[in-house]
């Protein structure tokens, strides 16, 4: 058996280094993806979210009620962002996801407290994401005994506890994880497949040698883009039907909202992802690079959108990046429609960022494709 020649092995090593230097995109991905994973998992991921936005309906604005609210804030899990008097407004904040908790202090809280009647304070939690709410709700049992410890005089101070925090878990009372994960999978699957399939569209033409025929055809860039995107919209709808059927039949996910509204949001979301994929296809020189760009987009989408980890638990800079990603807004739309029964007014704050992203991505893709033609 002949041993490998060191000279020939060295020559092949040098050849590979030269090839990597020429393929700057692949080399950048080899360095960039580990760095991106390190930053995201090290800094952005937090399974114990704190400072969760909370609204207060203060029907008894007594010093005792204010002490209770202050004790909730001091726990670190609740951040009071709104004071509401109208019950409809309070429900709207929960439905839209603007707040995670709604605390309602009853009108006779102080009188019942001083009569040692253990008044009940209602805490309504958005349990559509049970992981985000579980630790915050766990602190409430301690607050019942400690919140007014320095405000009440004996013998009331010795009562165990002097009031009751009554918790209502809305939208997912049993805390079933599948109710949160399966609707999110709809957006994750569409993001991965739509971006990947479209990113391969133009690069496949180049590698197969049919790009010249495409450029010779009397077809405008916008027409080429639409012609390549529209078939994948139909495929995206097929995937959505399969996921929704599995969600209902296999996992029992409640579907209380209008399907036509979810179908309309799907058009925008699929179009946004297809535009991203089309842009990648104009940047990549081969299908391998197209797949690398897809993964580079998919990794932050799945980690910063609130699918795997609570969105509120991430630092501000990670939330800012997540707000740009279309998956973040579609997850809120899908969970809002399916679990909360949201209508057009409730999902509009998430729809217009999707529309803006789809428009920006389509414009960039069209300009990039025009440059490819030149």
C-alpha positions in Angstrom: 0.0 0.0 0.0 1.5 3.3 -1.1 1.6 6.1 1.5 0.1 9.5 0.6 2.5 11.9 -0.9 3.0 14.9 1.4 3.7 17.2 -1.5 0.4 16.2 -3.3 -1.6 16.5 0.0 -0.1 20.0 0.6 -0.9 21.0 -3.0 -4.6 19.9 -2.5 -4.7 21.8 0.8 -3.4 25.0 -0.8 -6.0 24.5 -3.6 -8.8 24.3 -1.1 -7.6 27.4 0.7 -7.5 29.3 -2.6 -11.1 28.0 -3.4 -12.3 29.2 0.0 -10.7 32.6 -0.6 -12.6 32.9 -3.9 -15.9 31.8 -2.4 -16.1 34.6 0.1 -19.8 34.0 0.8 -19.3 30.4 2.0 -16.2 31.4 4.0 -18.2 34.2 5.6 -21.0 31.8 6.5 -18.4 29.4 8.1 -17.3 32.2 10.4 -20.6 34.1 10.7 -22.9 31.3 11.7 -21.0 30.1 14.8 -20.6 33.8 15.9 -24.3 34.3 15.4 -25.2 31.2 17.4 -22.9 32.2 20.2 -24.4 35.7 20.4 -28.0 34.5 20.2 -27.8 31.6 22.6 -25.5 33.4 25.0 -27.2 36.8 25.2 -30.7 36.7 23.6 -32.2 33.5 24.9 -33.8 33.7 28.3 -36.4 31.1 29.6 -37.3 33.2 32.6 -38.7 36.5 31.3 -39.2 39.4 33.7 -40.7 42.9 33.5 -43.7 41.5 31.7 -46.1 44.3 30.7 -49.1 44.4 33.0 -52.3 46.5 33.0 -54.1 47.5 36.2 -57.9 48.1 36.6 -57.8 50.0 39.9 -61.4 50.1 41.1 -60.3 50.9 44.7 -57.3 53.3 44.6 -56.5 53.0 48.3 -53.0 52.9 49.8 -53.5 49.1 50.3 -54.2 48.5 46.7 -51.3 50.7 45.6 -49.0 48.7 48.0 -50.2 45.5 46.4 -49.4 46.7 42.9 -46.0 48.0 44.1 -45.2 44.6 45.6 -46.0 43.0 42.3 -43.6 45.3 40.5 -41.0 44.8 43.1 -41.0 41.0 42.4 -39.4 41.9 39.0 -41.9 39.8 37.0 -44.6 42.5 36.5 -44.1 45.9 34.8 -47.2 48.2 35.1 -47.6 49.8 31.7 -51.3 50.8 31.6 -54.1 51.8 34.0 -57.6 51.1 32.6 -61.1 51.6 33.8 -63.0 50.2 30.9 -63.4 46.5 30.8 -63.5 46.4 27.0 -60.2 48.3 26.8 -58.7 45.9 29.3 -59.8 42.9 27.2 -58.5 44.5 24.1 -55.0 44.9 25.6 -54.9 41.2 26.4 -56.3 40.1 23.1 -53.8 42.1 21.1 -50.9 40.9 23.3 -50.0 44.4 24.4 -50.0 43.2 28.0 -49.4 39.8 29.5 -51.4 40.3 32.6 -54.4 42.2 33.8 -54.8 42.9 37.5 -58.3 44.0 38.7 -58.6 45.4 42.2 -62.3 45.2 43.3 -64.2 48.3 44.3 -64.6 47.3 48.0 -61.1 45.9 48.5 -60.1 48.1 51.4 -63.4 47.7 53.3 -63.3 43.9 53.0 -59.7 43.8 53.9 -60.2 45.7 57.1 -63.2 43.5 58.0 -60.9 40.5 57.5 -63.1 39.1 54.7 -60.2 38.2 52.4 -61.1 40.2 49.3 -60.2 38.6 45.9 -58.0 40.4 43.4 -58.4 39.0 39.9 -55.2 38.4 37.9 -55.8 37.5 34.3 -52.9 36.0 32.4 -52.3 35.5 28.7 -51.4 31.8 28.9 -51.3 31.3 25.1 -47.5 31.0 25.8 -47.5 29.0 29.1 -43.7 29.1 29.4 -43.7 32.9 29.5 -46.3 33.1 32.3 -45.4 30.2 34.6 -42.6 31.8 36.7 -44.5 35.1 37.0 -47.6 33.3 38.2 -45.5 31.3 40.6 -44.6 34.4 42.6 -48.2 35.3 43.3 -48.5 32.7 46.1 -45.7 34.5 48.0 -47.2 37.9 47.4 -50.5 36.9 49.2 -48.6 36.7 52.5 -45.9 39.4 52.0 -47.4 42.2 49.9 -49.2 44.0 52.8 -47.2 42.7 55.7 -45.9 46.2 56.6 -49.2 48.0 55.9 -51.6 46.1 58.1 -51.7 46.3 61.9 -52.3 43.3 64.2 -54.4 41.2 64.2 -54.9 41.7 60.4 -51.2 41.5 59.7 -51.2 38.0 61.2 -53.9 36.8 58.9 -52.7 34.1 56.5 -53.1 35.5 53.9 -55.3 38.7 54.3 -56.4 38.7 50.7 -56.7 36.3 47.7 -55.0 36.5 44.3 -57.4 34.7 42.0 -55.6 33.7 38.8 -57.4 33.1 35.5 -55.3 31.7 32.7 -56.9 32.8 29.5 -56.7 31.3 26.0 -54.9 28.2 27.3 -56.2 27.4 30.8 -54.6 23.9 31.0 -51.2 25.3 29.9 -50.9 22.8 27.1 -47.7 23.4 25.2 -49.0 22.1 21.9 -51.5 24.9 21.8 -48.7 27.3 21.6 -46.1 25.3 19.6 -48.3 23.8 16.8 -49.7 27.2 15.5 -46.1 28.5 15.6 -45.0 25.6 13.5 -47.2 26.8 10.7 -45.0 29.9 10.4 -41.7 28.1 11.0 -42.4 25.5 8.2 -43.5 28.1 5.8 -40.5 30.3 6.5 -38.0 27.4 5.9 -39.7 26.0 2.8 -40.7 29.2 1.1 -37.4 31.0 1.4 -35.4 27.8 0.5 -37.5 26.9 -2.6 -37.4 30.4 -4.0 -33.8 31.0 -3.3 -33.0 28.1 -5.5 -35.2 29.4 -8.3 -32.7 31.6 -10.2 -29.6 29.8 -9.1 -31.0 26.6 -10.6 -31.5 28.4 -13.9 -27.9 29.5 -13.9 -26.5 26.1 -13.0 -28.6 24.3 -15.6 -27.6 26.8 -18.3 -31.2 27.9 -18.9 -30.7 31.5 -17.6 -29.7 32.7 -21.1 -32.9 31.4 -22.5 -34.8 33.2 -19.7 -33.0 36.4 -20.4 -33.8 36.2 -24.1 -37.5 35.9 -23.5 -39.7 39.0 -23.9 -40.5 38.9 -20.2 -40.2 41.8 -17.8 -38.3 41.4 -14.5 -41.5 41.8 -12.5 -43.3 39.2 -14.6 -40.5 36.7 -14.1 -40.6 37.4 -10.4 -44.4 36.9 -10.2 -44.2 33.8 -12.4 -41.7 32.2 -10.1 -43.4 33.3 -6.8 -47.1 32.5 -7.5 -46.8 28.7 -7.8 -45.1 28.6 -4.4 -48.0 30.5 -2.8 -50.2 27.6 -3.8 -47.7 25.2 -2.3 -47.6 27.3 0.9 -51.4 27.1 1.2 -51.2 23.3 0.8 -48.7 23.2 3.6 -50.9 25.4 5.8 -53.9 23.1 5.2 -51.9 20.1 6.2 -50.5 21.7 9.4 -53.9 23.1 10.4 -55.6 19.7 9.9 -52.9 18.0 12.0 -53.2 20.7 14.7 -56.9 20.1 15.0 -57.2 16.3 14.5 -54.0 15.2 16.2 -53.3 17.8 18.9 -56.8 19.3 19.5 -55.7 22.9 19.1 -58.7 25.2 19.5 -59.5 27.3 16.4 -61.9 30.0 17.6 -61.1 32.7 15.0 -62.2 33.2 11.4 -60.3 31.1 8.9 -60.7 33.7 6.1 -58.7 36.1 8.2 -55.9 33.6 8.7 -55.9 32.8 5.0 -55.6 36.6 4.2 -52.6 36.9 6.6 -51.0 33.8 5.0 -50.9 35.5 1.6 -48.9 38.4 3.0 -46.6 36.2 5.1 -45.9 33.7 2.2 -45.2 36.6 -0.2 -42.8 38.2 2.2 -40.8 35.0 2.6 -40.8 34.3 -1.1 -39.5 37.8 -1.8 -36.6 37.1 0.6 -35.9 33.9 -1.1 -35.9 35.5 -4.5 -33.5 38.2 -3.3 -31.1 35.4 -2.0 -31.3 33.7 -5.4 -30.0 36.9 -7.0 -27.1 37.1 -4.5 -26.0 33.4 -4.7 -23.9 32.1 -7.5 -24.9 28.4 -6.9 -27.5 26.4 -5.0 -25.1 25.7 -2.1 -24.7 29.4 -1.5 -28.5 29.9 -1.7 -29.0 27.2 1.0 -26.4 28.9 3.2 -28.2 32.3 2.9 -31.5 30.6 3.7 -30.0 29.1 6.9 -28.5 32.4 7.8 -32.0 34.0 7.7 -33.8 31.0 9.2 -31.7 30.8 12.4 -32.5 34.3 13.8 -36.1 33.9 12.7 -36.7 30.7 14.7 -34.7 32.0 17.8 -35.8 35.7 17.9 -39.5 35.4 16.9 -40.8 34.0 20.1 -41.3 30.5 18.8 -38.8 28.6 20.9 -38.2 31.1 23.7 -40.4 33.8 25.3 -40.1 37.0 23.2 -40.4 39.2 26.3 -37.5 37.5 27.9 -35.0 38.7 25.3 -32.9 41.9 25.7 -34.1 45.0 24.0 -31.7 44.7 21.1 -32.8 41.2 20.4 -36.4 42.2 20.5 -35.7 45.0 18.0 -34.2 42.5 15.6 -37.1 40.2 16.1 -39.6 42.9 15.3 -38.1 43.2 11.9 -38.6 39.5 11.1 -41.9 38.4 9.4 -42.1 35.2 11.5 -42.5 37.2 14.7 -45.6 39.0 13.5 -47.1 36.0 11.9 -46.8 33.9 15.1 -48.8 36.6 16.9 -51.4 36.6 14.2 -51.8 32.8 14.0 -51.9 32.4 17.8 -54.2 35.3 18.1 -56.7 34.1 15.6 -56.6 30.4 16.6 -56.4 30.7 20.4 -58.0 34.1 21.1 -60.4 34.6 18.3 -58.9 37.9 17.2 -60.5 39.9 14.5 -59.1 42.4 11.9 -58.8 45.2 14.5 -56.7 43.0 16.9 -54.3 41.7 14.3 -53.8 44.9 12.4 -50.8 46.0 14.6 -49.0 42.8 13.3 -50.3 43.0 9.7 -48.9 46.3 8.7 -45.3 45.4 9.6 -45.7 42.2 7.4 -47.0 44.4 4.5 -44.1 46.8 4.9 -41.6 43.9 5.0 -43.1 42.2 2.0 -43.0 45.5 0.0 -39.4 46.2 1.0 -38.2 42.7 0.2 -40.1 42.7 -3.1 -38.5 46.0 -4.1 -35.0 44.8 -3.3 -35.6 41.5 -5.1 -36.8 43.3 -8.2 -33.8 45.7 -8.2 -31.4 42.9 -7.7 -33.0 40.9 -10.6 -32.8 43.9 -12.9 -29.1 44.1 -12.1 -28.7 40.4 -12.9 -30.3 41.1 -16.3 -27.8 43.9 -17.0 
